[in-house]
């Protein structure tokens, strides 16, 4: 999971550097837009993968209403 967090940060950093490159006239707006669209697509894929992993690794417990929240242990009462 940590690697995927690093991936998301790297995507944002790349886009940020592209804005600097635009300001310095190294790239034009159309090139920036291509990178931004690709970054958006990639971010969505990484986020979806993280969601999938969270659901797979930490599935939600069933909410069966007949199930007791605090099971009583068999203890001898004196």
N, CA, C and O atoms as a GROMACS GRO file, in nm:
protein
  312
    1UNK      N    1   0.081  -0.118   0.000
    1UNK     CA    2   0.000   0.000   0.000
    1UNK      C    3   0.087   0.126   0.000
    1UNK      O    4   0.053   0.226  -0.064
    2UNK      N    5   0.196   0.120   0.071
    2UNK     CA    6   0.283   0.237   0.079
    2UNK      C    7   0.333   0.275  -0.061
    2UNK      O    8   0.340   0.393  -0.096
    3UNK      N    9   0.367   0.173  -0.141
    3UNK     CA   10   0.414   0.200  -0.276
    3UNK      C   11   0.308   0.272  -0.358
    3UNK      O   12   0.339   0.362  -0.436
    4UNK      N   13   0.183   0.234  -0.340
    4UNK     CA   14   0.074   0.298  -0.415
    4UNK      C   15   0.055   0.442  -0.371
    4UNK      O   16   0.022   0.528  -0.452
    5UNK      N   17   0.076   0.469  -0.242
    5UNK     CA   18   0.072   0.608  -0.195
    5UNK      C   19   0.185   0.689  -0.258
    5UNK      O   20   0.165   0.804  -0.298
    6UNK      N   21   0.303   0.629  -0.267
    6UNK     CA   22   0.416   0.696  -0.333
    6UNK      C   23   0.383   0.722  -0.480
    6UNK      O   24   0.420   0.826  -0.536
    7UNK      N   25   0.315   0.628  -0.543
    7UNK     CA   26   0.277   0.644  -0.684
    7UNK      C   27   0.186   0.763  -0.703
    7UNK      O   28   0.204   0.842  -0.796
    8UNK      N   29   0.087   0.776  -0.616
    8UNK     CA   30  -0.004   0.891  -0.626
    8UNK      C   31   0.071   1.023  -0.608
    8UNK      O   32   0.046   1.120  -0.678
    9UNK      N   33   0.163   1.025  -0.513
    9UNK     CA   34   0.241   1.146  -0.489
    9UNK      C   35   0.329   1.178  -0.609
    9UNK      O   36   0.346   1.295  -0.646
   10UNK      N   37   0.385   1.076  -0.671
   10UNK     CA   38   0.470   1.096  -0.789
   10UNK      C   39   0.391   1.151  -0.907
   10UNK      O   40   0.441   1.234  -0.983
   11UNK      N   41   0.268   1.105  -0.921
   11UNK     CA   42   0.183   1.157  -1.028
   11UNK      C   43   0.159   1.306  -1.007
   11UNK      O   44   0.173   1.386  -1.100
   12UNK      N   45   0.124   1.343  -0.886
   12UNK     CA   46   0.099   1.485  -0.856
   12UNK      C   47   0.226   1.567  -0.876
   12UNK      O   48   0.220   1.679  -0.927
   13UNK      N   49   0.338   1.513  -0.836
   13UNK     CA   50   0.466   1.584  -0.852
   13UNK      C   51   0.499   1.604  -1.000
   13UNK      O   52   0.547   1.711  -1.039
   14UNK      N   53   0.473   1.504  -1.081
   14UNK     CA   54   0.499   1.513  -1.224
   14UNK      C   55   0.415   1.624  -1.287
   14UNK      O   56   0.466   1.703  -1.367
   15UNK      N   57   0.288   1.630  -1.252
   15UNK     CA   58   0.200   1.735  -1.305
   15UNK      C   59   0.250   1.872  -1.260
   15UNK      O   60   0.251   1.968  -1.337
   16UNK      N   61   0.291   1.880  -1.135
   16UNK     CA   62   0.344   2.006  -1.083
   16UNK      C   63   0.466   2.052  -1.161
   16UNK      O   64   0.479   2.170  -1.195
   17UNK      N   65   0.556   1.959  -1.190
   17UNK     CA   66   0.675   1.993  -1.268
   17UNK      C   67   0.638   2.035  -1.410
   17UNK      O   68   0.705   2.119  -1.470
   18UNK      N   69   0.533   1.977  -1.463
   18UNK     CA   70   0.489   2.015  -1.597
   18UNK      C   71   0.438   2.159  -1.600
   18UNK      O   72   0.457   2.230  -1.699
   19UNK      N   73   0.373   2.201  -1.493
   19UNK     CA   74   0.329   2.341  -1.486
   19UNK      C   75   0.450   2.435  -1.481
   19UNK      O   76   0.449   2.542  -1.541
   20UNK      N   77   0.554   2.394  -1.410
   20UNK     CA   78   0.677   2.473  -1.407
   20UNK      C   79   0.737   2.478  -1.548
   20UNK      O   80   0.782   2.583  -1.594
   21UNK      N   81   0.738   2.363  -1.617
   21UNK     CA   82   0.790   2.358  -1.753
   21UNK      C   83   0.710   2.448  -1.847
   21UNK      O   84   0.765   2.510  -1.937
   22UNK      N   85   0.578   2.454  -1.825
   22UNK     CA   86   0.494   2.544  -1.905
   22UNK      C   87   0.532   2.690  -1.878
   22UNK      O   88   0.547   2.769  -1.971
   23UNK      N   89   0.548   2.723  -1.750
   23UNK     CA   90   0.586   2.861  -1.715
   23UNK      C   91   0.721   2.900  -1.773
   23UNK      O   92   0.744   3.017  -1.806
   24UNK      N   93   0.811   2.803  -1.786
   24UNK     CA   94   0.944   2.829  -1.840
   24UNK      C   95   0.949   2.814  -1.993
   24UNK      O   96   1.055   2.826  -2.054
   25UNK      N   97   0.833   2.788  -2.053
   25UNK     CA   98   0.819   2.774  -2.199
   25UNK      C   99   0.895   2.653  -2.255
   25UNK      O  100   0.940   2.655  -2.370
   26UNK      N  101   0.909   2.548  -2.173
   26UNK     CA  102   0.969   2.423  -2.223
   26UNK      C  103   0.865   2.337  -2.293
   26UNK      O  104   0.897   2.260  -2.384
   27UNK      N  105   0.739   2.350  -2.250
   27UNK     CA  106   0.627   2.277  -2.313
   27UNK      C  107   0.516   2.377  -2.340
   27UNK      O  108   0.510   2.484  -2.281
   28UNK      N  109   0.427   2.339  -2.432
   28UNK     CA  110   0.312   2.425  -2.457
   28UNK      C  111   0.187   2.368  -2.387
   28UNK      O  112   0.193   2.261  -2.327
   29UNK      N  113   0.077   2.441  -2.397
   29UNK     CA  114  -0.044   2.401  -2.326
   29UNK      C  115  -0.097   2.266  -2.370
   29UNK      O  116  -0.150   2.190  -2.289
   30UNK      N  117  -0.083   2.235  -2.499
   30UNK     CA  118  -0.135   2.107  -2.548
   30UNK      C  119  -0.055   1.990  -2.490
   30UNK      O  120  -0.111   1.886  -2.458
   31UNK      N  121   0.076   2.009  -2.478
   31UNK     CA  122   0.159   1.903  -2.418
   31UNK      C  123   0.124   1.886  -2.269
   31UNK      O  124   0.115   1.774  -2.219
   32UNK      N  125   0.106   1.997  -2.202
   32UNK     CA  126   0.066   1.992  -2.060
   32UNK      C  127  -0.067   1.920  -2.045
   32UNK      O  128  -0.083   1.838  -1.955
   33UNK      N  129  -0.160   1.950  -2.132
   33UNK     CA  130  -0.292   1.888  -2.125
   33UNK      C  131  -0.285   1.736  -2.145
   33UNK      O  132  -0.356   1.661  -2.080
   34UNK      N  133  -0.198   1.692  -2.237
   34UNK     CA  134  -0.179   1.548  -2.259
   34UNK      C  135  -0.128   1.481  -2.132
   34UNK      O  136  -0.177   1.375  -2.092
   35UNK      N  137  -0.030   1.543  -2.069
   35UNK     CA  138   0.027   1.487  -1.945
   35UNK      C  139  -0.079   1.488  -1.835
   35UNK      O  140  -0.092   1.391  -1.760
   36UNK      N  141  -0.154   1.597  -1.825
   36UNK     CA  142  -0.256   1.608  -1.721
   36UNK      C  143  -0.364   1.502  -1.737
   36UNK      O  144  -0.409   1.444  -1.638
   37UNK      N  145  -0.407   1.478  -1.861
   37UNK     CA  146  -0.509   1.375  -1.886
   37UNK      C  147  -0.455   1.236  -1.851
   37UNK      O  148  -0.525   1.154  -1.791
   38UNK      N  149  -0.331   1.209  -1.891
   38UNK     CA  150  -0.271   1.080  -1.859
   38UNK      C  151  -0.254   1.063  -1.708
   38UNK      O  152  -0.277   0.955  -1.654
   39UNK      N  153  -0.215   1.170  -1.641
   39UNK     CA  154  -0.201   1.167  -1.495
   39UNK      C  155  -0.336   1.141  -1.428
   39UNK      O  156  -0.344   1.066  -1.331
   40UNK      N  157  -0.440   1.203  -1.480
   40UNK     CA  158  -0.574   1.184  -1.424
   40UNK      C  159  -0.618   1.038  -1.440
   40UNK      O  160  -0.670   0.978  -1.346
   41UNK      N  161  -0.596   0.983  -1.559
   41UNK     CA  162  -0.632   0.844  -1.585
   41UNK      C  163  -0.553   0.750  -1.493
   41UNK      O  164  -0.609   0.657  -1.435
   42UNK      N  165  -0.425   0.776  -1.481
   42UNK     CA  166  -0.340   0.691  -1.398
   42UNK      C  167  -0.378   0.701  -1.251
   42UNK      O  168  -0.381   0.601  -1.180
   43UNK      N  169  -0.407   0.822  -1.205
   43UNK     CA  170  -0.450   0.841  -1.065
   43UNK      C  171  -0.577   0.763  -1.036
   43UNK      O  172  -0.589   0.700  -0.931
   44UNK      N  173  -0.671   0.769  -1.127
   44UNK     CA  174  -0.796   0.695  -1.108
   44UNK      C  175  -0.770   0.545  -1.100
   44UNK      O  176  -0.831   0.476  -1.019
   45UNK      N  177  -0.681   0.496  -1.185
   45UNK     CA  178  -0.650   0.353  -1.182
   45UNK      C  179  -0.583   0.313  -1.051
   45UNK      O  180  -0.615   0.210  -0.993
   46UNK      N  181  -0.490   0.395  -1.004
   46UNK     CA  182  -0.422   0.366  -0.878
   46UNK      C  183  -0.524   0.371  -0.764
   46UNK      O  184  -0.524   0.283  -0.677
   47UNK      N  185  -0.609   0.473  -0.762
   47UNK     CA  186  -0.711   0.483  -0.657
   47UNK      C  187  -0.806   0.364  -0.659
   47UNK      O  188  -0.843   0.312  -0.553
   48UNK      N  189  -0.846   0.322  -0.777
   48UNK     CA  190  -0.934   0.205  -0.788
   48UNK      C  191  -0.863   0.078  -0.739
   48UNK      O  192  -0.926  -0.007  -0.675
   49UNK      N  193  -0.737   0.066  -0.767
   49UNK     CA  194  -0.660  -0.050  -0.722
   49UNK      C  195  -0.649  -0.049  -0.569
   49UNK      O  196  -0.661  -0.153  -0.505
   50UNK      N  197  -0.626   0.068  -0.512
   50UNK     CA  198  -0.620   0.080  -0.366
   50UNK      C  199  -0.754   0.041  -0.304
   50UNK      O  200  -0.758  -0.031  -0.205
   51UNK      N  201  -0.862   0.088  -0.363
   51UNK     CA  202  -0.996   0.054  -0.314
   51UNK      C  203  -1.018  -0.096  -0.321
   51UNK      O  204  -1.068  -0.157  -0.227
   52UNK      N  205  -0.980  -0.157  -0.432
   52UNK     CA  206  -0.993  -0.301  -0.449
   52UNK      C  207  -0.913  -0.376  -0.341
   52UNK      O  208  -0.964  -0.469  -0.279
   53UNK      N  209  -0.789  -0.334  -0.321
   53UNK     CA  210  -0.707  -0.401  -0.221
   53UNK      C  211  -0.765  -0.385  -0.081
   53UNK      O  212  -0.764  -0.480  -0.002
   54UNK      N  213  -0.814  -0.266  -0.049
   54UNK     CA  214  -0.876  -0.246   0.083
   54UNK      C  215  -0.997  -0.334   0.102
   54UNK      O  216  -1.018  -0.390   0.210
   55UNK      N  217  -1.078  -0.348  -0.002
   55UNK     CA  218  -1.196  -0.434   0.008
   55UNK      C  219  -1.158  -0.580   0.020
   55UNK      O  220  -1.224  -0.657   0.089
   56UNK      N  221  -1.052  -0.619  -0.048
   56UNK     CA  222  -1.007  -0.758  -0.046
   56UNK      C  223  -0.938  -0.792   0.085
   56UNK      O  224  -0.963  -0.898   0.143
   57UNK      N  225  -0.853  -0.704   0.132
   57UNK     CA  226  -0.776  -0.731   0.253
   57UNK      C  227  -0.855  -0.704   0.380
   57UNK      O  228  -0.829  -0.767   0.483
   58UNK      N  229  -0.950  -0.612   0.374
   58UNK     CA  230  -1.027  -0.574   0.492
   58UNK      C  231  -1.177  -0.574   0.459
   58UNK      O  232  -1.240  -0.469   0.461
   59UNK      N  233  -1.233  -0.693   0.430
   59UNK     CA  234  -1.376  -0.694   0.396
   59UNK      C  235  -1.459  -0.652   0.516
   59UNK      O  236  -1.424  -0.678   0.631
   60UNK      N  237  -1.568  -0.587   0.489
   60UNK     CA  238  -1.657  -0.542   0.597
   60UNK      C  239  -1.723  -0.663   0.661
   60UNK      O  240  -1.761  -0.758   0.594
   61UNK      N  241  -1.736  -0.656   0.790
   61UNK     CA  242  -1.802  -0.764   0.862
   61UNK      C  243  -1.951  -0.757   0.835
   61UNK      O  244  -2.008  -0.650   0.818
   62UNK      N  245  -2.013  -0.873   0.832
   62UNK     CA  246  -2.157  -0.876   0.809
   62UNK      C  247  -2.228  -0.811   0.927
   62UNK      O  248  -2.182  -0.818   1.040
   63UNK      N  249  -2.339  -0.750   0.898
   63UNK     CA  250  -2.416  -0.683   1.003
   63UNK      C  251  -2.543  -0.761   1.028
   63UNK      O  252  -2.654  -0.713   1.005
   64UNK      N  253  -2.526  -0.882   1.076
   64UNK     CA  254  -2.639  -0.968   1.109
   64UNK      C  255  -2.700  -0.918   1.240
   64UNK      O  256  -2.632  -0.918   1.343
   65UNK      N  257  -2.825  -0.876   1.237
   65UNK     CA  258  -2.888  -0.817   1.355
   65UNK      C  259  -2.911  -0.917   1.467
   65UNK      O  260  -2.925  -0.878   1.582
   66UNK      N  261  -2.914  -1.045   1.435
   66UNK     CA  262  -2.934  -1.145   1.540
   66UNK      C  263  -2.803  -1.174   1.613
   66UNK      O  264  -2.804  -1.237   1.719
   67UNK      N  265  -2.695  -1.130   1.558
   67UNK     CA  266  -2.565  -1.151   1.619
   67UNK      C  267  -2.549  -1.057   1.737
   67UNK      O  268  -2.581  -0.938   1.727
   68UNK      N  269  -2.500  -1.109   1.850
   68UNK     CA  270  -2.479  -1.026   1.967
   68UNK      C  271  -2.352  -0.945   1.952
   68UNK      O  272  -2.251  -0.995   1.903
   69UNK      N  273  -2.359  -0.820   1.993
   69UNK     CA  274  -2.241  -0.736   1.984
   69UNK      C  275  -2.139  -0.773   2.090
   69UNK      O  276  -2.018  -0.768   2.064
   70UNK      N  277  -2.186  -0.810   2.209
   70UNK     CA  278  -2.097  -0.845   2.318
   70UNK      C  279  -2.132  -0.986   2.365
   70UNK      O  280  -2.218  -1.003   2.451
   71UNK      N  281  -2.067  -1.085   2.308
   71UNK     CA  282  -2.102  -1.220   2.345
   71UNK      C  283  -2.074  -1.246   2.494
   71UNK      O  284  -1.970  -1.205   2.547
   72UNK      N  285  -2.166  -1.313   2.557
   72UNK     CA  286  -2.152  -1.345   2.698
   72UNK      C  287  -2.071  -1.474   2.710
   72UNK      O  288  -2.101  -1.575   2.646
   73UNK      N  289  -1.970  -1.467   2.790
   73UNK     CA  290  -1.888  -1.585   2.811
   73UNK      C  291  -1.948  -1.669   2.923
   73UNK      O  292  -2.006  -1.616   3.018
   74UNK      N  293  -1.934  -1.798   2.911
   74UNK     CA  294  -1.985  -1.886   3.016
   74UNK      C  295  -1.896  -1.875   3.137
   74UNK      O  296  -1.784  -1.926   3.138
   75UNK      N  297  -1.946  -1.808   3.239
   75UNK     CA  298  -1.872  -1.791   3.363
   75UNK      C  299  -1.960  -1.839   3.477
   75UNK      O  300  -2.082  -1.822   3.475
   76UNK      N  301  -1.900  -1.898   3.572
   76UNK     CA  302  -1.975  -1.945   3.688
   76UNK      C  303  -1.998  -1.827   3.781
   76UNK      O  304  -1.904  -1.757   3.817
   77UNK      N  305  -2.122  -1.806   3.819
   77UNK     CA  306  -2.158  -1.697   3.909
   77UNK      C  307  -2.162  -1.751   4.050
   77UNK      O  308  -2.223  -1.855   4.076
   78UNK      N  309  -2.098  -1.680   4.144
   78UNK     CA  310  -2.096  -1.725   4.285
   78UNK      C  311  -2.191  -1.645   4.365
   78UNK      O  312  -2.204  -1.668   4.486
   0.00000   0.00000   0.00000
